[in-house]
Amino acid sequence: MSDADAVKNYAKSGGAHLVGVASSDRLKGAPKGHRPEDLLSGAESVVVMALRIPLSIV
């Protein structure tokens, strides 16, 4: 199992419905303040998680 798969499984076991892992290089063109390195020097990966929100709440 890869590290990315382990992170995804861990997040899903904690309640996340969708989980994605990407290289921080994919966000190099993002505006200043929105790049992973702006938040954490040396960041190599980005993890994104999503939770379903029932339509009755929206």
mmCIF file of the N, C-alpha and C atoms, coordinates in Angstrom:
data_MODEL
# 
_entry.id   MODEL 
# 
loop_
_atom_site.group_PDB 
_atom_site.id 
_atom_site.type_symbol 
_atom_site.label_atom_id 
_atom_site.label_alt_id 
_atom_site.label_comp_id 
_atom_site.label_asym_id 
_atom_site.label_entity_id 
_atom_site.label_seq_id 
_atom_site.pdbx_PDB_ins_code 
_atom_site.Cartn_x 
_atom_site.Cartn_y 
_atom_site.Cartn_z 
_atom_site.occupancy 
_atom_site.B_iso_or_equiv 
_atom_site.pdbx_formal_charge 
_atom_site.auth_seq_id 
_atom_site.auth_comp_id 
_atom_site.auth_asym_id 
_atom_site.auth_atom_id 
_atom_site.pdbx_PDB_model_num 
ATOM 1   N N  . MET A 1 1  ? 0.855   -1.179 0.000   1.00 0.00 ? 1  MET A N  1 
ATOM 2   C CA . MET A 1 1  ? 0.000   0.000  0.000   1.00 0.00 ? 1  MET A CA 1 
ATOM 3   C C  . MET A 1 1  ? 0.899   1.240  0.000   1.00 0.00 ? 1  MET A C  1 
ATOM 4   N N  . SER A 1 2  ? 0.579   2.192  -0.860  1.00 0.00 ? 2  SER A N  1 
ATOM 5   C CA . SER A 1 2  ? 1.363   3.429  -0.933  1.00 0.00 ? 2  SER A CA 1 
ATOM 6   C C  . SER A 1 2  ? 1.020   4.352  0.233   1.00 0.00 ? 2  SER A C  1 
ATOM 7   N N  . ASP A 1 3  ? 1.870   5.337  0.470   1.00 0.00 ? 3  ASP A N  1 
ATOM 8   C CA . ASP A 1 3  ? 1.594   6.323  1.518   1.00 0.00 ? 3  ASP A CA 1 
ATOM 9   C C  . ASP A 1 3  ? 0.290   7.056  1.232   1.00 0.00 ? 3  ASP A C  1 
ATOM 10  N N  . ALA A 1 4  ? 0.046   7.392  -0.047  1.00 0.00 ? 4  ALA A N  1 
ATOM 11  C CA . ALA A 1 4  ? -1.186  8.098  -0.415  1.00 0.00 ? 4  ALA A CA 1 
ATOM 12  C C  . ALA A 1 4  ? -2.408  7.243  -0.091  1.00 0.00 ? 4  ALA A C  1 
ATOM 13  N N  . ASP A 1 5  ? -2.343  5.952  -0.382  1.00 0.00 ? 5  ASP A N  1 
ATOM 14  C CA . ASP A 1 5  ? -3.460  5.057  -0.066  1.00 0.00 ? 5  ASP A CA 1 
ATOM 15  C C  . ASP A 1 5  ? -3.677  4.966  1.436   1.00 0.00 ? 5  ASP A C  1 
ATOM 16  N N  . ALA A 1 6  ? -2.597  4.938  2.200   1.00 0.00 ? 6  ALA A N  1 
ATOM 17  C CA . ALA A 1 6  ? -2.707  4.877  3.658   1.00 0.00 ? 6  ALA A CA 1 
ATOM 18  C C  . ALA A 1 6  ? -3.375  6.141  4.198   1.00 0.00 ? 6  ALA A C  1 
ATOM 19  N N  . VAL A 1 7  ? -3.004  7.304  3.660   1.00 0.00 ? 7  VAL A N  1 
ATOM 20  C CA . VAL A 1 7  ? -3.615  8.569  4.088   1.00 0.00 ? 7  VAL A CA 1 
ATOM 21  C C  . VAL A 1 7  ? -5.098  8.576  3.728   1.00 0.00 ? 7  VAL A C  1 
ATOM 22  N N  . LYS A 1 8  ? -5.436  8.138  2.523   1.00 0.00 ? 8  LYS A N  1 
ATOM 23  C CA . LYS A 1 8  ? -6.839  8.097  2.086   1.00 0.00 ? 8  LYS A CA 1 
ATOM 24  C C  . LYS A 1 8  ? -7.660  7.178  2.984   1.00 0.00 ? 8  LYS A C  1 
ATOM 25  N N  . ASN A 1 9  ? -7.141  5.993  3.264   1.00 0.00 ? 9  ASN A N  1 
ATOM 26  C CA . ASN A 1 9  ? -7.862  5.055  4.130   1.00 0.00 ? 9  ASN A CA 1 
ATOM 27  C C  . ASN A 1 9  ? -8.046  5.618  5.529   1.00 0.00 ? 9  ASN A C  1 
ATOM 28  N N  . TYR A 1 10 ? -7.014  6.273  6.049   1.00 0.00 ? 10 TYR A N  1 
ATOM 29  C CA . TYR A 1 10 ? -7.103  6.862  7.385   1.00 0.00 ? 10 TYR A CA 1 
ATOM 30  C C  . TYR A 1 10 ? -8.174  7.954  7.420   1.00 0.00 ? 10 TYR A C  1 
ATOM 31  N N  . ALA A 1 11 ? -8.166  8.831  6.419   1.00 0.00 ? 11 ALA A N  1 
ATOM 32  C CA . ALA A 1 11 ? -9.144  9.921  6.375   1.00 0.00 ? 11 ALA A CA 1 
ATOM 33  C C  . ALA A 1 11 ? -10.561 9.378  6.228   1.00 0.00 ? 11 ALA A C  1 
ATOM 34  N N  . LYS A 1 12 ? -10.732 8.371  5.388   1.00 0.00 ? 12 LYS A N  1 
ATOM 35  C CA . LYS A 1 12 ? -12.065 7.784  5.197   1.00 0.00 ? 12 LYS A CA 1 
ATOM 36  C C  . LYS A 1 12 ? -12.541 7.083  6.463   1.00 0.00 ? 12 LYS A C  1 
ATOM 37  N N  . SER A 1 13 ? -11.629 6.467  7.199   1.00 0.00 ? 13 SER A N  1 
ATOM 38  C CA . SER A 1 13 ? -12.020 5.813  8.455   1.00 0.00 ? 13 SER A CA 1 
ATOM 39  C C  . SER A 1 13 ? -12.440 6.846  9.499   1.00 0.00 ? 13 SER A C  1 
ATOM 40  N N  . GLY A 1 14 ? -11.992 8.085  9.315   1.00 0.00 ? 14 GLY A N  1 
ATOM 41  C CA . GLY A 1 14 ? -12.369 9.169  10.216  1.00 0.00 ? 14 GLY A CA 1 
ATOM 42  C C  . GLY A 1 14 ? -13.610 9.925  9.776   1.00 0.00 ? 14 GLY A C  1 
ATOM 43  N N  . GLY A 1 15 ? -14.212 9.504  8.653   1.00 0.00 ? 15 GLY A N  1 
ATOM 44  C CA . GLY A 1 15 ? -15.470 10.109 8.232   1.00 0.00 ? 15 GLY A CA 1 
ATOM 45  C C  . GLY A 1 15 ? -15.440 10.875 6.924   1.00 0.00 ? 15 GLY A C  1 
ATOM 46  N N  . ALA A 1 16 ? -14.279 11.040 6.308   1.00 0.00 ? 16 ALA A N  1 
ATOM 47  C CA . ALA A 1 16 ? -14.222 11.748 5.022   1.00 0.00 ? 16 ALA A CA 1 
ATOM 48  C C  . ALA A 1 16 ? -14.891 10.899 3.945   1.00 0.00 ? 16 ALA A C  1 
ATOM 49  N N  . HIS A 1 17 ? -15.653 11.538 3.061   1.00 0.00 ? 17 HIS A N  1 
ATOM 50  C CA . HIS A 1 17 ? -16.319 10.819 1.975   1.00 0.00 ? 17 HIS A CA 1 
ATOM 51  C C  . HIS A 1 17 ? -15.445 10.736 0.735   1.00 0.00 ? 17 HIS A C  1 
ATOM 52  N N  . LEU A 1 18 ? -14.691 11.765 0.462   1.00 0.00 ? 18 LEU A N  1 
ATOM 53  C CA . LEU A 1 18 ? -13.760 11.784 -0.663  1.00 0.00 ? 18 LEU A CA 1 
ATOM 54  C C  . LEU A 1 18 ? -12.413 12.282 -0.160  1.00 0.00 ? 18 LEU A C  1 
ATOM 55  N N  . VAL A 1 19 ? -11.346 11.701 -0.684  1.00 0.00 ? 19 VAL A N  1 
ATOM 56  C CA . VAL A 1 19 ? -9.995  12.111 -0.300  1.00 0.00 ? 19 VAL A CA 1 
ATOM 57  C C  . VAL A 1 19 ? -9.116  12.069 -1.540  1.00 0.00 ? 19 VAL A C  1 
ATOM 58  N N  . GLY A 1 20 ? -8.305  13.098 -1.708  1.00 0.00 ? 20 GLY A N  1 
ATOM 59  C CA . GLY A 1 20 ? -7.359  13.127 -2.813  1.00 0.00 ? 20 GLY A CA 1 
ATOM 60  C C  . GLY A 1 20 ? -5.996  13.582 -2.330  1.00 0.00 ? 20 GLY A C  1 
ATOM 61  N N  . VAL A 1 21 ? -4.959  13.069 -2.973  1.00 0.00 ? 21 VAL A N  1 
ATOM 62  C CA . VAL A 1 21 ? -3.583  13.447 -2.655  1.00 0.00 ? 21 VAL A CA 1 
ATOM 63  C C  . VAL A 1 21 ? -2.910  13.851 -3.957  1.00 0.00 ? 21 VAL A C  1 
ATOM 64  N N  . ALA A 1 22 ? -2.244  14.999 -3.950  1.00 0.00 ? 22 ALA A N  1 
ATOM 65  C CA . ALA A 1 22 ? -1.565  15.482 -5.157  1.00 0.00 ? 22 ALA A CA 1 
ATOM 66  C C  . ALA A 1 22 ? -0.213  16.066 -4.791  1.00 0.00 ? 22 ALA A C  1 
ATOM 67  N N  . SER A 1 23 ? 0.672   16.087 -5.755  1.00 0.00 ? 23 SER A N  1 
ATOM 68  C CA . SER A 1 23 ? 1.978   16.717 -5.578  1.00 0.00 ? 23 SER A CA 1 
ATOM 69  C C  . SER A 1 23 ? 1.790   18.227 -5.439  1.00 0.00 ? 23 SER A C  1 
ATOM 70  N N  . SER A 1 24 ? 2.552   18.844 -4.560  1.00 0.00 ? 24 SER A N  1 
ATOM 71  C CA . SER A 1 24 ? 2.452   20.300 -4.395  1.00 0.00 ? 24 SER A CA 1 
ATOM 72  C C  . SER A 1 24 ? 2.901   21.031 -5.656  1.00 0.00 ? 24 SER A C  1 
ATOM 73  N N  . ASP A 1 25 ? 3.651   20.350 -6.531  1.00 0.00 ? 25 ASP A N  1 
ATOM 74  C CA . ASP A 1 25 ? 4.084   20.954 -7.799  1.00 0.00 ? 25 ASP A CA 1 
ATOM 75  C C  . ASP A 1 25 ? 2.896   21.369 -8.665  1.00 0.00 ? 25 ASP A C  1 
ATOM 76  N N  . ARG A 1 26 ? 1.770   20.688 -8.524  1.00 0.00 ? 26 ARG A N  1 
ATOM 77  C CA . ARG A 1 26 ? 0.589   21.009 -9.338  1.00 0.00 ? 26 ARG A CA 1 
ATOM 78  C C  . ARG A 1 26 ? 0.026   22.393 -9.005  1.00 0.00 ? 26 ARG A C  1 
ATOM 79  N N  . LEU A 1 27 ? 0.409   22.944 -7.867  1.00 0.00 ? 27 LEU A N  1 
ATOM 80  C CA . LEU A 1 27 ? -0.125  24.238 -7.439  1.00 0.00 ? 27 LEU A CA 1 
ATOM 81  C C  . LEU A 1 27 ? 0.911   25.352 -7.506  1.00 0.00 ? 27 LEU A C  1 
ATOM 82  N N  . LYS A 1 28 ? 2.012   25.131 -8.186  1.00 0.00 ? 28 LYS A N  1 
ATOM 83  C CA . LYS A 1 28 ? 3.058   26.168 -8.274  1.00 0.00 ? 28 LYS A CA 1 
ATOM 84  C C  . LYS A 1 28 ? 2.551   27.443 -8.931  1.00 0.00 ? 28 LYS A C  1 
ATOM 85  N N  . GLY A 1 29 ? 1.561   27.351 -9.812  1.00 0.00 ? 29 GLY A N  1 
ATOM 86  C CA . GLY A 1 29 ? 1.029   28.525 -10.488 1.00 0.00 ? 29 GLY A CA 1 
ATOM 87  C C  . GLY A 1 29 ? -0.070  29.237 -9.710  1.00 0.00 ? 29 GLY A C  1 
ATOM 88  N N  . ALA A 1 30 ? -0.383  28.756 -8.520  1.00 0.00 ? 30 ALA A N  1 
ATOM 89  C CA . ALA A 1 30 ? -1.433  29.381 -7.710  1.00 0.00 ? 30 ALA A CA 1 
ATOM 90  C C  . ALA A 1 30 ? -0.974  30.763 -7.237  1.00 0.00 ? 30 ALA A C  1 
ATOM 91  N N  . PRO A 1 31 ? -1.932  31.646 -6.939  1.00 0.00 ? 31 PRO A N  1 
ATOM 92  C CA . PRO A 1 31 ? -1.564  32.981 -6.450  1.00 0.00 ? 31 PRO A CA 1 
ATOM 93  C C  . PRO A 1 31 ? -0.783  32.896 -5.133  1.00 0.00 ? 31 PRO A C  1 
ATOM 94  N N  . LYS A 1 32 ? 0.042   33.905 -4.899  1.00 0.00 ? 32 LYS A N  1 
ATOM 95  C CA . LYS A 1 32 ? 0.815   33.965 -3.659  1.00 0.00 ? 32 LYS A CA 1 
ATOM 96  C C  . LYS A 1 32 ? -0.133  33.873 -2.465  1.00 0.00 ? 32 LYS A C  1 
ATOM 97  N N  . GLY A 1 33 ? 0.250   33.085 -1.501  1.00 0.00 ? 33 GLY A N  1 
ATOM 98  C CA . GLY A 1 33 ? -0.577  32.872 -0.320  1.00 0.00 ? 33 GLY A CA 1 
ATOM 99  C C  . GLY A 1 33 ? -1.444  31.631 -0.424  1.00 0.00 ? 33 GLY A C  1 
ATOM 100 N N  . HIS A 1 34 ? -1.531  31.045 -1.623  1.00 0.00 ? 34 HIS A N  1 
ATOM 101 C CA . HIS A 1 34 ? -2.361  29.859 -1.846  1.00 0.00 ? 34 HIS A CA 1 
ATOM 102 C C  . HIS A 1 34 ? -1.532  28.641 -2.245  1.00 0.00 ? 34 HIS A C  1 
ATOM 103 N N  . ARG A 1 35 ? -0.222  28.805 -2.305  1.00 0.00 ? 35 ARG A N  1 
ATOM 104 C CA . ARG A 1 35 ? 0.657   27.683 -2.647  1.00 0.00 ? 35 ARG A CA 1 
ATOM 105 C C  . ARG A 1 35 ? 0.985   26.916 -1.368  1.00 0.00 ? 35 ARG A C  1 
ATOM 106 N N  . PRO A 1 36 ? 1.112   25.600 -1.468  1.00 0.00 ? 36 PRO A N  1 
ATOM 107 C CA . PRO A 1 36 ? 1.422   24.812 -0.269  1.00 0.00 ? 36 PRO A CA 1 
ATOM 108 C C  . PRO A 1 36 ? 2.670   25.310 0.467   1.00 0.00 ? 36 PRO A C  1 
ATOM 109 N N  . GLU A 1 37 ? 3.697   25.725 -0.288  1.00 0.00 ? 37 GLU A N  1 
ATOM 110 C CA . GLU A 1 37 ? 4.934   26.191 0.340   1.00 0.00 ? 37 GLU A CA 1 
ATOM 111 C C  . GLU A 1 37 ? 4.740   27.494 1.110   1.00 0.00 ? 37 GLU A C  1 
ATOM 112 N N  . ASP A 1 38 ? 3.694   28.254 0.781   1.00 0.00 ? 38 ASP A N  1 
ATOM 113 C CA . ASP A 1 38 ? 3.405   29.488 1.516   1.00 0.00 ? 38 ASP A CA 1 
ATOM 114 C C  . ASP A 1 38 ? 2.895   29.173 2.921   1.00 0.00 ? 38 ASP A C  1 
ATOM 115 N N  . LEU A 1 39 ? 2.309   28.001 3.079   1.00 0.00 ? 39 LEU A N  1 
ATOM 116 C CA . LEU A 1 39 ? 1.758   27.605 4.373   1.00 0.00 ? 39 LEU A CA 1 
ATOM 117 C C  . LEU A 1 39 ? 2.698   26.701 5.160   1.00 0.00 ? 39 LEU A C  1 
ATOM 118 N N  . LEU A 1 40 ? 3.460   25.873 4.425   1.00 0.00 ? 40 LEU A N  1 
ATOM 119 C CA . LEU A 1 40 ? 4.367   24.930 5.072   1.00 0.00 ? 40 LEU A CA 1 
ATOM 120 C C  . LEU A 1 40 ? 5.602   24.763 4.203   1.00 0.00 ? 40 LEU A C  1 
ATOM 121 N N  . SER A 1 41 ? 6.694   25.356 4.636   1.00 0.00 ? 41 SER A N  1 
ATOM 122 C CA . SER A 1 41 ? 7.941   25.279 3.879   1.00 0.00 ? 41 SER A CA 1 
ATOM 123 C C  . SER A 1 41 ? 8.349   23.821 3.682   1.00 0.00 ? 41 SER A C  1 
ATOM 124 N N  . GLY A 1 42 ? 8.680   23.466 2.453   1.00 0.00 ? 42 GLY A N  1 
ATOM 125 C CA . GLY A 1 42 ? 9.096   22.102 2.153   1.00 0.00 ? 42 GLY A CA 1 
ATOM 126 C C  . GLY A 1 42 ? 7.958   21.140 1.879   1.00 0.00 ? 42 GLY A C  1 
ATOM 127 N N  . ALA A 1 43 ? 6.721   21.649 1.807   1.00 0.00 ? 43 ALA A N  1 
ATOM 128 C CA . ALA A 1 43 ? 5.573   20.774 1.530   1.00 0.00 ? 43 ALA A CA 1 
ATOM 129 C C  . ALA A 1 43 ? 5.773   20.059 0.201   1.00 0.00 ? 43 ALA A C  1 
ATOM 130 N N  . GLU A 1 44 ? 5.516   18.768 0.186   1.00 0.00 ? 44 GLU A N  1 
ATOM 131 C CA . GLU A 1 44 ? 5.677   17.973 -1.026  1.00 0.00 ? 44 GLU A CA 1 
ATOM 132 C C  . GLU A 1 44 ? 4.350   17.498 -1.588  1.00 0.00 ? 44 GLU A C  1 
ATOM 133 N N  . SER A 1 45 ? 3.344   17.362 -0.730  1.00 0.00 ? 45 SER A N  1 
ATOM 134 C CA . SER A 1 45 ? 2.040   16.856 -1.153  1.00 0.00 ? 45 SER A CA 1 
ATOM 135 C C  . SER A 1 45 ? 0.929   17.671 -0.519  1.00 0.00 ? 45 SER A C  1 
ATOM 136 N N  . VAL A 1 46 ? -0.245  17.580 -1.145  1.00 0.00 ? 46 VAL A N  1 
ATOM 137 C CA . VAL A 1 46 ? -1.440  18.252 -0.645  1.00 0.00 ? 46 VAL A CA 1 
ATOM 138 C C  . VAL A 1 46 ? -2.523  17.191 -0.485  1.00 0.00 ? 46 VAL A C  1 
ATOM 139 N N  . VAL A 1 47 ? -3.226  17.222 0.636   1.00 0.00 ? 47 VAL A N  1 
ATOM 140 C CA . VAL A 1 47 ? -4.329  16.300 0.884   1.00 0.00 ? 47 VAL A CA 1 
ATOM 141 C C  . VAL A 1 47 ? -5.613  17.118 0.926   1.00 0.00 ? 47 VAL A C  1 
ATOM 142 N N  . VAL A 1 48 ? -6.611  16.671 0.164   1.00 0.00 ? 48 VAL A N  1 
ATOM 143 C CA . VAL A 1 48 ? -7.907  17.343 0.134   1.00 0.00 ? 48 VAL A CA 1 
ATOM 144 C C  . VAL A 1 48 ? -8.965  16.342 0.568   1.00 0.00 ? 48 VAL A C  1 
ATOM 145 N N  . MET A 1 49 ? -9.841  16.769 1.479   1.00 0.00 ? 49 MET A N  1 
ATOM 146 C CA . MET A 1 49 ? -10.911 15.894 1.964   1.00 0.00 ? 49 MET A CA 1 
ATOM 147 C C  . MET A 1 49 ? -12.250 16.581 1.778   1.00 0.00 ? 49 MET A C  1 
ATOM 148 N N  . ALA A 1 50 ? -13.295 15.782 1.572   1.00 0.00 ? 50 ALA A N  1 
ATOM 149 C CA . ALA A 1 50 ? -14.642 16.325 1.396   1.00 0.00 ? 50 ALA A CA 1 
ATOM 150 C C  . ALA A 1 50 ? -15.635 15.510 2.217   1.00 0.00 ? 50 ALA A C  1 
ATOM 151 N N  . LEU A 1 51 ? -16.648 16.210 2.696   1.00 0.00 ? 51 LEU A N  1 
ATOM 152 C CA . LEU A 1 51 ? -17.759 15.579 3.404   1.00 0.00 ? 51 LEU A CA 1 
ATOM 153 C C  . LEU A 1 51 ? -19.049 15.898 2.668   1.00 0.00 ? 51 LEU A C  1 
ATOM 154 N N  . ARG A 1 52 ? -19.932 14.920 2.574   1.00 0.00 ? 52 ARG A N  1 
ATOM 155 C CA . ARG A 1 52 ? -21.249 15.174 1.976   1.00 0.00 ? 52 ARG A CA 1 
ATOM 156 C C  . ARG A 1 52 ? -22.066 16.045 2.923   1.00 0.00 ? 52 ARG A C  1 
ATOM 157 N N  . ILE A 1 53 ? -22.798 16.975 2.344   1.00 0.00 ? 53 ILE A N  1 
ATOM 158 C CA . ILE A 1 53 ? -23.712 17.804 3.122   1.00 0.00 ? 53 ILE A CA 1 
ATOM 159 C C  . ILE A 1 53 ? -25.117 17.513 2.606   1.00 0.00 ? 53 ILE A C  1 
ATOM 160 N N  . PRO A 1 54 ? -26.016 17.052 3.458   1.00 0.00 ? 54 PRO A N  1 
ATOM 161 C CA . PRO A 1 54 ? -27.374 16.756 3.006   1.00 0.00 ? 54 PRO A CA 1 
ATOM 162 C C  . PRO A 1 54 ? -28.041 17.998 2.399   1.00 0.00 ? 54 PRO A C  1 
ATOM 163 N N  . LEU A 1 55 ? -28.800 17.796 1.321   1.00 0.00 ? 55 LEU A N  1 
ATOM 164 C CA . LEU A 1 55 ? -29.470 18.916 0.659   1.00 0.00 ? 55 LEU A CA 1 
ATOM 165 C C  . LEU A 1 55 ? -30.395 19.668 1.607   1.00 0.00 ? 55 LEU A C  1 
ATOM 166 N N  . SER A 1 56 ? -30.943 18.982 2.594   1.00 0.00 ? 56 SER A N  1 
ATOM 167 C CA . SER A 1 56 ? -31.845 19.645 3.534   1.00 0.00 ? 56 SER A CA 1 
ATOM 168 C C  . SER A 1 56 ? -31.122 20.692 4.380   1.00 0.00 ? 56 SER A C  1 
ATOM 169 N N  . ILE A 1 57 ? -29.812 20.611 4.459   1.00 0.00 ? 57 ILE A N  1 
ATOM 170 C CA . ILE A 1 57 ? -29.030 21.578 5.230   1.00 0.00 ? 57 ILE A CA 1 
ATOM 171 C C  . ILE A 1 57 ? -28.608 22.756 4.367   1.00 0.00 ? 57 ILE A C  1 
ATOM 172 N N  . VAL A 1 58 ? -28.429 22.497 3.075   1.00 0.00 ? 58 VAL A N  1 
ATOM 173 C CA . VAL A 1 58 ? -27.908 23.536 2.180   1.00 0.00 ? 58 VAL A CA 1 
ATOM 174 C C  . VAL A 1 58 ? -28.920 24.598 1.960   1.00 0.00 ? 58 VAL A C  1 
# 
